[in-house]
Amino acid sequence: MNKEIVTVGQIEVDMTSSMAEPDFNHLPLLTTRDLVLFPGVTIPISLGREFSRELAKMAADRHIYIGVVAQTDPEVEFPTDQLCDYGVIAEVVKVLEIPDDKTTAIVRAHGKFKILDVRSMGTIQGALEATVKPIKETKARMTDKEMVALVSTVKDTAVKIVKKTTEAPPEMILNIVDISDPTLLINLIATHMPLPISAKTEILATPRIKERAYRLLTNMARSEQMLDIAQSIHDRTRQKISEQQRNVFLQQQLESIREELYGDEGPDADAANLRKKAAELDMPEPVVKIFERELSKLSRYAPQSPDYSVQLSYLELLTDLPWGKNDAPVSDIAHAREVLDADHFGLEKVKERILEQIAMLISAPSSHAPIICLVGPPGVGKTSLGQSIATALGRKYRRVALGGLHDAAAPAIR
């Protein structure tokens, strides 16, 4: 008798065996969580459940056939009827005890069957047996040009998917290239492809190999498309992370350069002082956001540049303003008229308009009154009118230079 030696991974297994005829009325079932096995495929199966280990050892010792069928719900520990309708008749060629209390069974699949009835197996607690109906499958004809092209496309697509995913074993590429039997090739690819259990079960239920190849190719094309989308998302995410890491690195380098150039003085020192002053103020939330935004701009300017001085002046102005501090308003319009008449002779129309504005502020303090704009050449009394308005309202007078430009002829800020 010639021995048939098959290499599974790094293990050489003697496939020569004398098996008894399978008992289709009492076929022991080896249930798998995430594996749909196809006819003709030899594969190692990791056995994690005790009843699965006992069943595999019994089948190997007694040289009896078992059924390998996938669970519809992989989370069920002791399945009863949560099984797919189709499975394969298989022989347990060898059971290997691996360190760390792990057991692996080398299983070789033969024909396909359909489950008719499932029940508990009396000899092994937790294991199942079934009454099954064997199903004969047709073989692929390589004289069919369409079948030749179909097999070639399935093979090429499988190689692409194996290269893109870690779920399929990388050595599968060598197995695909070496196999000349189209039926075995289709079944091997269907076994190892990372497809949903429901999709694999539909492929297994398909009797004709040509139709099975079409179903397999359709699911593989969808899987490849999803892998491409996932890879595209991964690449974009990795690019964003790389840009963030680059920005952090450059920011650290910039801080080191500034420290060497300016020591404890410079943008960092100014920013720290401004932030300390702002923390003591009762700034509104919108102002806080603007302050932080402008403060970040300050850190990007060189202290010698004109922009730095303008930006620093603006931030100092924000921190100098009396946020949250309001003077008690004056509600006497007669007092306002007396102040304006005492400080200015004539200018009746101007003073009348100012009194209208003050009256509006007194009657509706929360309203948004228009801003008065005084226009005229130097020396006509614009600044003094502003000082009089502040006195009439009982407010402090502040002069703010527009754009950082000061008028040398103007009085000092009071």
SULCOR-V380494 format. One record per backbone hydrogen bond with DSSP energy under -0.5 kcal/mol. NH is the residue of the N-H (numbers start at 0). CO is the residue of the C=O. E is the energy in kcal/mol with one decimal. If there is no record, write none. Layout:
nh=NH co=CO e=E
nh=NH co=CO e=E
//
This chain:
nh=4 co=2 e=-0.6
nh=5 co=3 e=-0.5
nh=5 co=12 e=-2.7
nh=7 co=5 e=-0.6
nh=7 co=10 e=-3.4
nh=8 co=6 e=-0.6
nh=9 co=7 e=-0.6
nh=10 co=7 e=-2.0
nh=12 co=5 e=-3.3
nh=12 co=10 e=-0.5
nh=14 co=3 e=-3.5
nh=14 co=12 e=-0.7
nh=18 co=16 e=-0.7
nh=19 co=62 e=-1.6
nh=23 co=21 e=-0.9
nh=25 co=22 e=-0.6
nh=26 co=129 e=-2.5
nh=27 co=25 e=-0.7
nh=28 co=127 e=-3.0
nh=29 co=66 e=-3.8
nh=30 co=28 e=-0.7
nh=31 co=68 e=-2.0
nh=36 co=34 e=-0.6
nh=39 co=108 e=-1.1
nh=40 co=37 e=-1.5
nh=42 co=106 e=-2.6
nh=44 co=104 e=-2.8
nh=46 co=102 e=-3.2
nh=47 co=45 e=-0.7
nh=52 co=48 e=-1.9
nh=53 co=49 e=-2.4
nh=54 co=50 e=-2.0
nh=55 co=51 e=-2.3
nh=56 co=52 e=-2.4
nh=57 co=53 e=-2.2
nh=58 co=54 e=-2.4
nh=59 co=55 e=-2.3
nh=60 co=56 e=-2.4
nh=61 co=57 e=-2.5
nh=62 co=58 e=-0.9
nh=63 co=58 e=-1.4
nh=65 co=89 e=-2.7
nh=66 co=27 e=-3.6
nh=67 co=87 e=-2.8
nh=68 co=29 e=-1.6
nh=68 co=66 e=-0.6
nh=70 co=31 e=-2.8
nh=71 co=81 e=-1.6
nh=72 co=81 e=-0.7
nh=73 co=71 e=-0.5
nh=75 co=72 e=-1.4
nh=78 co=76 e=-0.5
nh=82 co=80 e=-1.6
nh=83 co=69 e=-2.6
nh=86 co=112 e=-1.8
nh=87 co=67 e=-2.0
nh=88 co=110 e=-3.0
nh=89 co=65 e=-3.1
nh=90 co=107 e=-2.2
nh=92 co=90 e=-1.0
nh=92 co=105 e=-2.2
nh=93 co=105 e=-1.1
nh=95 co=93 e=-0.5
nh=95 co=103 e=-3.6
nh=97 co=95 e=-0.7
nh=97 co=101 e=-3.3
nh=101 co=97 e=-1.9
nh=102 co=46 e=-0.8
nh=103 co=95 e=-2.6
nh=104 co=44 e=-2.7
nh=105 co=93 e=-3.3
nh=106 co=42 e=-2.6
nh=106 co=104 e=-0.7
nh=107 co=90 e=-2.5
nh=108 co=40 e=-2.5
nh=108 co=106 e=-0.5
nh=109 co=88 e=-3.7
nh=111 co=134 e=-0.8
nh=112 co=86 e=-2.3
nh=113 co=132 e=-2.1
nh=114 co=84 e=-2.7
nh=115 co=130 e=-3.1
nh=116 co=130 e=-1.6
nh=118 co=128 e=-2.5
nh=120 co=126 e=-2.6
nh=121 co=119 e=-0.6
nh=126 co=123 e=-1.4
nh=127 co=28 e=-0.7
nh=128 co=118 e=-2.7
nh=129 co=26 e=-1.9
nh=130 co=116 e=-2.3
nh=131 co=23 e=-2.9
nh=131 co=129 e=-0.6
nh=132 co=113 e=-2.6
nh=133 co=131 e=-0.5
nh=134 co=111 e=-2.9
nh=137 co=206 e=-0.9
nh=141 co=139 e=-0.6
nh=143 co=140 e=-1.4
nh=144 co=142 e=-0.7
nh=147 co=143 e=-2.0
nh=148 co=144 e=-2.3
nh=149 co=145 e=-2.3
nh=150 co=146 e=-2.6
nh=151 co=147 e=-2.1
nh=152 co=148 e=-2.1
nh=153 co=149 e=-2.5
nh=154 co=150 e=-2.4
nh=155 co=151 e=-2.4
nh=156 co=152 e=-2.6
nh=157 co=153 e=-2.4
nh=158 co=154 e=-2.1
nh=159 co=155 e=-1.9
nh=160 co=156 e=-2.2
nh=161 co=157 e=-2.5
nh=162 co=158 e=-1.8
nh=163 co=159 e=-1.1
nh=164 co=160 e=-1.6
nh=171 co=168 e=-1.6
nh=172 co=169 e=-1.5
nh=174 co=170 e=-1.5
nh=175 co=171 e=-2.6
nh=176 co=172 e=-2.0
nh=177 co=173 e=-1.9
nh=178 co=174 e=-1.4
nh=181 co=179 e=-0.6
nh=184 co=180 e=-2.3
nh=185 co=181 e=-2.5
nh=186 co=182 e=-2.2
nh=187 co=183 e=-2.7
nh=188 co=184 e=-2.4
nh=189 co=185 e=-2.3
nh=190 co=186 e=-1.8
nh=191 co=187 e=-1.8
nh=192 co=188 e=-2.1
nh=194 co=192 e=-2.2
nh=199 co=195 e=-2.2
nh=200 co=196 e=-2.4
nh=201 co=197 e=-1.8
nh=202 co=198 e=-2.0
nh=203 co=199 e=-2.7
nh=204 co=200 e=-2.1
nh=205 co=201 e=-0.8
nh=205 co=202 e=-0.8
nh=211 co=207 e=-2.3
nh=212 co=208 e=-2.6
nh=213 co=209 e=-1.8
nh=214 co=210 e=-2.4
nh=215 co=211 e=-2.6
nh=216 co=212 e=-2.6
nh=217 co=213 e=-2.3
nh=218 co=214 e=-2.2
nh=219 co=215 e=-2.5
nh=220 co=216 e=-2.5
nh=221 co=217 e=-1.8
nh=222 co=218 e=-2.3
nh=223 co=219 e=-2.9
nh=224 co=220 e=-2.1
nh=225 co=221 e=-2.1
nh=226 co=222 e=-2.2
nh=227 co=223 e=-2.3
nh=228 co=224 e=-2.2
nh=229 co=225 e=-2.7
nh=230 co=226 e=-2.5
nh=231 co=227 e=-2.3
nh=232 co=228 e=-2.4
nh=233 co=229 e=-2.4
nh=234 co=230 e=-2.7
nh=235 co=231 e=-2.3
nh=236 co=232 e=-2.4
nh=237 co=233 e=-2.7
nh=238 co=234 e=-2.3
nh=239 co=235 e=-2.1
nh=240 co=236 e=-2.4
nh=241 co=237 e=-2.5
nh=242 co=238 e=-2.3
nh=243 co=239 e=-2.4
nh=244 co=240 e=-2.8
nh=245 co=241 e=-2.4
nh=246 co=242 e=-2.6
nh=247 co=243 e=-2.5
nh=248 co=244 e=-2.4
nh=249 co=245 e=-2.8
nh=250 co=246 e=-2.5
nh=251 co=247 e=-2.2
nh=252 co=248 e=-2.3
nh=253 co=249 e=-2.7
nh=254 co=250 e=-2.3
nh=255 co=251 e=-2.0
nh=256 co=252 e=-2.4
nh=257 co=253 e=-2.4
nh=258 co=254 e=-2.2
nh=259 co=255 e=-2.0
nh=260 co=256 e=-2.3
nh=261 co=257 e=-3.1
nh=262 co=257 e=-0.6
nh=262 co=258 e=-1.5
nh=264 co=261 e=-1.6
nh=269 co=265 e=-2.5
nh=270 co=266 e=-3.0
nh=271 co=267 e=-2.4
nh=272 co=268 e=-2.2
nh=273 co=269 e=-2.6
nh=274 co=270 e=-2.6
nh=275 co=271 e=-2.0
nh=276 co=272 e=-2.2
nh=277 co=273 e=-2.6
nh=278 co=274 e=-1.8
nh=279 co=275 e=-0.7
nh=279 co=276 e=-0.8
nh=280 co=277 e=-1.4
nh=281 co=322 e=-0.6
nh=282 co=280 e=-0.9
nh=287 co=283 e=-2.2
nh=288 co=284 e=-2.0
nh=289 co=285 e=-1.9
nh=290 co=286 e=-2.8
nh=291 co=287 e=-2.4
nh=292 co=288 e=-2.1
nh=293 co=289 e=-2.7
nh=294 co=290 e=-2.2
nh=295 co=291 e=-1.9
nh=296 co=292 e=-1.3
nh=297 co=293 e=-1.7
nh=298 co=294 e=-1.2
nh=299 co=296 e=-1.4
nh=300 co=296 e=-0.5
nh=300 co=297 e=-1.1
nh=304 co=301 e=-1.8
nh=307 co=304 e=-0.6
nh=308 co=304 e=-1.0
nh=309 co=305 e=-2.0
nh=310 co=306 e=-2.6
nh=311 co=307 e=-2.6
nh=312 co=308 e=-2.4
nh=313 co=309 e=-2.1
nh=314 co=310 e=-2.2
nh=315 co=311 e=-2.4
nh=316 co=312 e=-2.1
nh=317 co=313 e=-1.9
nh=318 co=314 e=-1.8
nh=319 co=315 e=-1.4
nh=320 co=316 e=-1.4
nh=322 co=320 e=-2.1
nh=324 co=321 e=-1.7
nh=325 co=323 e=-0.6
nh=329 co=392 e=-0.9
nh=332 co=330 e=-0.7
nh=335 co=331 e=-1.5
nh=336 co=332 e=-1.9
nh=337 co=333 e=-2.1
nh=338 co=334 e=-2.2
nh=339 co=335 e=-2.1
nh=340 co=336 e=-2.6
nh=341 co=337 e=-2.1
nh=342 co=338 e=-1.8
nh=343 co=339 e=-1.9
nh=350 co=346 e=-2.7
nh=351 co=347 e=-2.6
nh=352 co=348 e=-2.1
nh=353 co=349 e=-2.1
nh=354 co=350 e=-2.4
nh=355 co=351 e=-2.0
nh=356 co=352 e=-1.9
nh=357 co=353 e=-2.5
nh=358 co=354 e=-2.7
nh=359 co=355 e=-2.0
nh=360 co=356 e=-2.1
nh=361 co=357 e=-2.3
nh=362 co=358 e=-2.4
nh=363 co=359 e=-2.3
nh=366 co=363 e=-1.4
nh=368 co=366 e=-1.1
nh=373 co=371 e=-0.5
nh=374 co=372 e=-0.6
nh=379 co=376 e=-1.1
nh=384 co=380 e=-2.1
nh=385 co=381 e=-1.8
nh=386 co=382 e=-2.0
nh=387 co=383 e=-2.2
nh=388 co=384 e=-2.4
nh=389 co=385 e=-1.9
nh=390 co=386 e=-2.0
nh=391 co=387 e=-2.7
nh=392 co=388 e=-1.9
nh=393 co=389 e=-0.7
nh=393 co=390 e=-0.6
nh=394 co=389 e=-2.9
nh=399 co=397 e=-0.5
nh=400 co=398 e=-0.5
nh=403 co=400 e=-1.1
nh=404 co=401 e=-1.6
nh=407 co=405 e=-0.7
nh=409 co=406 e=-1.4
//
